[in-house]
């Protein structure tokens, strides 16, 4: 199965909620659930201390890696093909193209 979700806000909570919380996507539609990971995901979303959040999200990664509810076979990075006539093109990690400064040479 191919499944994808973009992290629009550059915060681990968005993807963690999608992958860990059963009510979000049923763990990428796998049905996997881990009570500790679910509680950590909720704690991480509410935690304001950056170091505590880091520890929470690292622990979630450890749990997910240990139980491996899904085997990731590959990661397809963004591929952008353009020409030397295109200037100031940029693909941000949020996958939203911003064309305000992009221009095409005649």
Backbone as ProteinMPNN parsed JSONL, in Angstrom:
{"seq_chain_A": "XXXXXXXXXXXXXXXXXXXXXXXXXXXXXXXXXXXXXXXXXXXXXXXXXXXXXXXXXXXXXXXXXXXXXXXXXXXXXXXXXXXXXXXXXXXXXXXXXXXXXXXXXX", "coords_chain_A": {"N_chain_A": [[0.845, -1.174, 0.0], [0.471, 2.235, -0.686], [0.855, 5.162, 1.046], [0.437, 8.478, 2.16], [1.281, 11.476, 3.83], [1.57, 14.868, 4.305], [3.653, 17.028, 6.174], [2.484, 19.762, 7.151], [2.955, 21.732, 9.036], [5.445, 21.547, 10.16], [5.951, 20.195, 12.602], [6.336, 17.575, 14.887], [3.96, 16.503, 15.883], [1.853, 16.463, 13.988], [2.356, 14.386, 12.049], [2.81, 12.262, 13.799], [0.346, 12.026, 15.121], [-1.21, 11.176, 12.98], [-0.051, 8.698, 12.366], [0.024, 7.271, 14.776], [-2.27, 7.655, 16.457], [-5.295, 5.973, 16.821], [-7.777, 7.08, 16.115], [-7.166, 8.909, 14.143], [-6.077, 7.88, 11.613], [-6.223, 5.244, 11.86], [-3.706, 4.192, 12.307], [-2.207, 4.437, 9.784], [-4.017, 2.908, 8.391], [-3.527, 0.297, 9.299], [-4.449, -0.834, 11.586], [-2.933, -1.167, 13.806], [-2.146, -0.664, 17.215], [-0.834, 0.798, 20.096], [-0.895, 1.172, 23.449], [0.858, 2.676, 25.09], [2.24, 4.233, 23.19], [0.102, 5.679, 22.087], [-0.73, 7.205, 24.311], [1.632, 8.662, 24.728], [1.699, 10.116, 22.327], [-0.469, 11.822, 22.673], [0.415, 13.155, 24.958], [2.712, 14.385, 23.941], [1.635, 16.219, 22.127], [0.544, 18.05, 23.845], [2.607, 18.946, 25.435], [4.814, 21.579, 26.322], [7.5, 22.059, 26.809], [10.476, 21.952, 25.054], [12.576, 20.009, 25.289], [11.38, 17.95, 26.747], [9.373, 17.253, 24.961], [10.953, 16.324, 22.872], [12.054, 14.001, 24.017], [9.71, 12.516, 24.361], [8.823, 12.117, 21.677], [11.002, 10.727, 20.649], [10.784, 8.382, 22.141], [8.362, 7.397, 21.168], [9.167, 6.783, 18.563], [10.943, 4.696, 19.122], [9.202, 2.729, 20.116], [7.548, 2.306, 17.875], [9.434, 1.405, 16.008], [10.283, -0.945, 17.247], [7.979, -2.55, 17.272], [7.174, -2.577, 14.642], [4.738, -2.116, 12.808], [4.406, -1.769, 10.154], [6.247, -2.314, 7.198], [8.539, -0.378, 5.756], [9.375, -0.069, 2.506], [10.621, 1.628, 0.699], [11.528, 5.065, 0.21], [10.234, 7.656, -1.542], [11.63, 10.456, -2.713], [10.867, 13.965, -3.269], [10.716, 14.807, -6.654], [11.785, 17.139, -8.814], [11.667, 18.481, -11.946], [13.122, 20.68, -14.12], [14.093, 23.511, -16.113], [16.965, 25.402, -17.203], [15.955, 27.843, -17.734], [14.063, 28.444, -15.881], [13.762, 30.281, -12.973], [14.49, 30.826, -9.526], [12.942, 28.762, -8.426], [11.575, 26.733, -5.911], [11.167, 23.946, -3.827], [9.543, 23.545, -0.982], [9.76, 21.705, 2.167], [7.176, 21.196, 2.978], [5.721, 20.624, 0.807], [4.313, 22.491, -0.587], [4.104, 24.526, -3.275], [5.529, 27.662, -3.898], [5.088, 30.323, -5.809], [5.666, 33.029, -6.051], [8.165, 34.332, -6.436], [9.194, 33.035, -8.566], [10.259, 32.803, -11.89], [10.174, 32.742, -15.485], [12.589, 32.618, -17.921], [12.753, 34.253, -21.009]], "CA_chain_A": [[0.0, 0.0, 0.0], [1.164, 3.517, -0.652], [0.11, 6.133, 1.83], [1.262, 9.668, 2.3], [0.745, 12.626, 4.541], [2.602, 15.903, 4.373], [3.743, 17.727, 7.443], [2.272, 21.167, 6.786], [3.297, 22.691, 10.082], [6.806, 21.255, 10.626], [5.898, 19.804, 14.009], [6.142, 16.119, 14.88], [2.608, 16.104, 16.267], [0.954, 16.214, 12.859], [2.573, 13.039, 11.525], [2.64, 11.282, 14.874], [-1.095, 11.824, 15.297], [-1.695, 10.409, 11.829], [0.496, 7.344, 12.375], [-0.115, 6.597, 16.069], [-3.605, 7.722, 17.061], [-6.272, 5.176, 16.07], [-8.869, 7.904, 15.59], [-6.719, 9.744, 13.02], [-6.063, 7.12, 10.358], [-6.095, 3.839, 12.249], [-2.286, 3.878, 12.126], [-2.001, 4.191, 8.351], [-4.97, 1.85, 8.034], [-2.987, -1.022, 9.638], [-5.137, -1.338, 12.762], [-1.974, -1.287, 14.902], [-2.337, 0.267, 18.318], [-0.005, 0.563, 21.268], [-1.426, 2.1, 24.458], [1.906, 3.621, 25.516], [2.479, 5.17, 22.084], [-1.073, 6.562, 21.995], [-0.658, 8.175, 25.403], [2.765, 9.552, 24.447], [1.308, 11.025, 21.245], [-1.327, 12.843, 23.283], [1.27, 13.949, 25.841], [3.593, 15.201, 23.11], [0.87, 17.332, 21.561], [0.228, 19.021, 24.899], [3.823, 19.367, 26.129], [5.402, 22.822, 25.828], [8.952, 22.038, 26.994], [11.066, 21.31, 23.873], [13.365, 18.816, 25.639], [10.445, 16.893, 27.121], [8.742, 16.817, 23.709], [11.947, 15.533, 22.146], [12.106, 12.679, 24.661], [8.442, 11.837, 24.07], [8.786, 11.684, 20.284], [12.011, 9.681, 20.491], [10.226, 7.147, 22.701], [7.373, 6.92, 20.195], [9.923, 6.161, 17.481], [11.463, 3.417, 19.617], [8.076, 1.785, 20.172], [7.131, 2.004, 16.511], [10.492, 0.607, 15.383], [10.32, -2.268, 17.877], [6.799, -3.344, 16.896], [7.106, -2.56, 13.186], [3.426, -2.441, 12.249], [4.505, -1.653, 8.702], [7.609, -2.371, 6.692], [8.738, 0.641, 4.722], [10.27, -0.618, 1.5], [11.416, 2.698, 0.112], [11.017, 6.428, 0.35], [10.369, 8.367, -2.81], [11.756, 11.894, -2.466], [10.293, 14.835, -4.295], [11.525, 14.948, -7.856], [11.379, 18.316, -9.57], [12.41, 18.613, -13.185], [12.924, 22.023, -14.642], [15.056, 23.92, -17.124], [17.778, 26.542, -16.77], [15.17, 29.056, -17.956], [13.237, 28.669, -14.695], [14.563, 30.899, -11.92], [13.934, 30.945, -8.166], [11.997, 27.706, -8.093], [11.94, 26.074, -4.664], [10.19, 22.984, -3.297], [9.701, 23.456, 0.471], [9.449, 20.378, 2.697], [5.739, 21.041, 3.19], [5.183, 20.252, -0.506], [3.506, 23.576, -1.161], [4.911, 25.376, -4.151], [5.316, 29.105, -3.773], [5.51, 30.819, -7.121], [5.76, 34.491, -6.043], [9.454, 34.819, -6.939], [9.619, 32.184, -9.67], [10.02, 33.418, -13.208], [10.661, 32.003, -16.644], [13.389, 33.41, -18.861], [12.238, 34.145, -22.389]], "C_chain_A": [[0.884, 1.228, 0.0], [0.281, 4.492, 0.102], [1.007, 7.315, 2.084], [0.521, 10.736, 3.077], [1.846, 13.645, 4.632], [2.532, 16.622, 5.703], [3.674, 19.234, 7.171], [2.78, 22.162, 7.82], [4.679, 22.466, 10.697], [6.825, 21.034, 12.139], [5.631, 18.313, 14.044], [4.725, 15.672, 15.206], [1.728, 15.742, 15.078], [1.127, 14.792, 12.315], [2.397, 11.97, 12.593], [1.161, 11.006, 15.101], [-1.648, 10.947, 14.176], [-1.264, 8.942, 11.9], [0.151, 6.578, 13.649], [-1.553, 6.561, 16.584], [-4.631, 6.949, 16.226], [-7.384, 6.02, 15.441], [-8.463, 8.762, 14.391], [-6.772, 8.996, 11.697], [-5.972, 5.628, 10.609], [-4.684, 3.342, 11.946], [-1.975, 3.488, 10.683], [-2.856, 3.021, 7.861], [-4.428, 0.437, 8.298], [-3.741, -1.655, 10.798], [-4.222, -1.492, 13.964], [-2.297, -0.258, 15.973], [-1.454, -0.165, 19.486], [-0.413, 1.611, 22.301], [-0.387, 3.118, 24.907], [2.157, 4.666, 24.439], [1.328, 6.161, 21.939], [-1.023, 7.617, 23.089], [0.491, 9.157, 25.186], [2.428, 10.556, 23.347], [0.442, 12.15, 21.791], [-0.52, 13.75, 24.205], [2.164, 14.888, 25.041], [2.887, 16.399, 22.513], [0.615, 18.429, 22.585], [1.472, 19.604, 25.571], [4.43, 20.622, 25.496], [6.928, 22.845, 25.927], [9.603, 21.281, 25.828], [11.861, 20.035, 24.188], [12.471, 17.647, 26.037], [9.739, 16.346, 25.875], [9.689, 15.926, 22.912], [12.015, 14.115, 22.709], [10.849, 11.866, 24.351], [8.449, 11.284, 22.646], [9.863, 10.652, 19.973], [11.486, 8.347, 21.018], [9.181, 6.54, 21.766], [8.082, 6.208, 19.039], [10.475, 4.798, 17.894], [10.365, 2.353, 19.63], [7.689, 1.339, 18.767], [8.157, 1.114, 15.812], [10.528, -0.806, 15.951], [9.16, -3.148, 17.421], [6.601, -3.46, 15.39], [5.751, -2.952, 12.613], [3.401, -2.382, 10.724], [5.973, -1.747, 8.318], [7.72, -1.377, 5.545], [9.766, 0.122, 3.731], [11.15, 0.442, 0.864], [10.755, 4.035, 0.416], [11.274, 7.138, -0.965], [10.461, 9.863, -2.521], [11.058, 12.694, -3.558], [11.26, 14.907, -5.471], [10.963, 16.142, -8.617], [12.272, 18.424, -10.795], [12.094, 19.974, -13.754], [13.984, 22.298, -15.707], [15.859, 25.104, -16.579], [17.044, 27.869, -16.975], [14.266, 29.393, -16.768], [14.137, 29.176, -13.573], [13.773, 30.985, -10.619], [12.828, 29.937, -7.859], [12.484, 27.012, -6.83], [10.814, 25.163, -4.22], [10.402, 22.904, -1.786], [9.307, 22.07, 0.983], [7.965, 20.148, 2.965], [4.999, 20.713, 1.901], [4.294, 21.32, -1.135], [4.413, 24.462, -2.015], [4.526, 26.821, -3.947], [5.93, 29.742, -5.016], [5.779, 32.321, -7.15], [7.055, 35.024, -6.655], [9.982, 33.987, -8.1], [9.303, 32.879, -10.987], [10.696, 32.596, -14.293], [11.367, 32.953, -17.601], [12.859, 33.188, -20.275], [13.241, 33.521, -23.318]], "O_chain_A": [[1.94, 1.238, 0.632], [-0.909, 4.62, -0.186], [2.222, 7.16, 2.209], [-0.7, 10.872, 2.987], [2.968, 13.304, 5.008], [1.456, 16.793, 6.276], [4.701, 19.887, 6.986], [3.01, 23.326, 7.492], [5.038, 23.14, 11.663], [7.632, 21.629, 12.853], [4.779, 17.826, 13.3], [4.33, 14.566, 14.837], [0.935, 14.804, 15.161], [0.142, 14.073, 12.143], [1.886, 10.887, 12.309], [0.771, 9.849, 15.257], [-2.473, 10.068, 14.424], [-2.028, 8.049, 11.534], [0.001, 5.357, 13.607], [-2.0, 5.534, 17.094], [-4.813, 7.245, 15.045], [-7.871, 5.701, 14.356], [-9.329, 9.29, 13.693], [-7.441, 9.434, 10.762], [-5.684, 4.846, 9.704], [-4.484, 2.249, 11.415], [-1.542, 2.371, 10.4], [-2.43, 2.246, 7.005], [-4.814, -0.512, 7.615], [-3.686, -2.87, 10.983], [-4.672, -1.903, 15.034], [-2.675, 0.874, 15.672], [-1.353, -1.35, 19.806], [-0.289, 2.81, 22.049], [-0.708, 4.293, 25.086], [2.274, 5.854, 24.74], [1.553, 7.346, 21.696], [-1.248, 8.798, 22.823], [0.339, 10.354, 25.434], [2.827, 11.718, 23.425], [0.61, 13.308, 21.405], [-0.735, 14.962, 24.237], [2.351, 16.046, 25.415], [3.471, 17.477, 22.402], [0.485, 19.6, 22.229], [1.39, 20.652, 26.212], [4.543, 20.711, 24.273], [7.578, 23.586, 25.189], [9.319, 20.1, 25.629], [11.813, 19.078, 23.415], [12.761, 16.496, 25.71], [9.533, 15.139, 25.746], [9.281, 14.909, 22.351], [12.03, 13.143, 21.953], [10.929, 10.663, 24.106], [8.119, 10.117, 22.43], [9.659, 9.789, 19.119], [11.717, 7.302, 20.41], [9.122, 5.323, 21.594], [7.64, 5.149, 18.594], [10.472, 3.856, 17.101], [10.582, 1.218, 19.206], [7.523, 0.148, 18.504], [7.789, 0.175, 15.105], [10.777, -1.762, 15.217], [9.332, -4.349, 17.209], [5.915, -4.372, 14.928], [5.625, -4.01, 11.997], [2.477, -2.891, 10.089], [6.842, -1.292, 9.063], [7.077, -1.523, 4.506], [10.919, -0.101, 4.099], [12.304, 0.175, 0.528], [9.595, 4.111, 0.82], [12.41, 7.205, -1.436], [9.47, 10.474, -2.124], [10.709, 12.172, -4.617], [12.469, 15.052, -5.292], [9.797, 16.143, -9.014], [13.497, 18.454, -10.679], [10.932, 20.367, -13.854], [14.687, 21.385, -16.138], [15.459, 25.729, -15.597], [17.463, 28.899, -16.449], [13.762, 30.512, -16.67], [15.158, 28.561, -13.265], [12.559, 31.19, -10.616], [11.892, 30.237, -7.118], [13.675, 26.732, -6.693], [9.647, 25.553, -4.233], [11.35, 22.258, -1.341], [8.594, 21.339, 0.295], [7.546, 19.007, 3.159], [3.779, 20.544, 1.909], [3.601, 21.055, -2.117], [5.365, 25.063, -1.519], [3.348, 27.159, -3.837], [7.142, 29.693, -5.227], [6.102, 32.844, -8.216], [7.042, 36.058, -7.322], [11.099, 34.211, -8.566], [8.232, 33.459, -11.169], [11.652, 31.862, -14.047], [10.805, 33.961, -18.03], [12.557, 32.062, -20.671], [12.965, 33.359, -24.507]]}, "name": "protein", "num_of_chains": 1, "seq": "XXXXXXXXXXXXXXXXXXXXXXXXXXXXXXXXXXXXXXXXXXXXXXXXXXXXXXXXXXXXXXXXXXXXXXXXXXXXXXXXXXXXXXXXXXXXXXXXXXXXXXXXXX"}
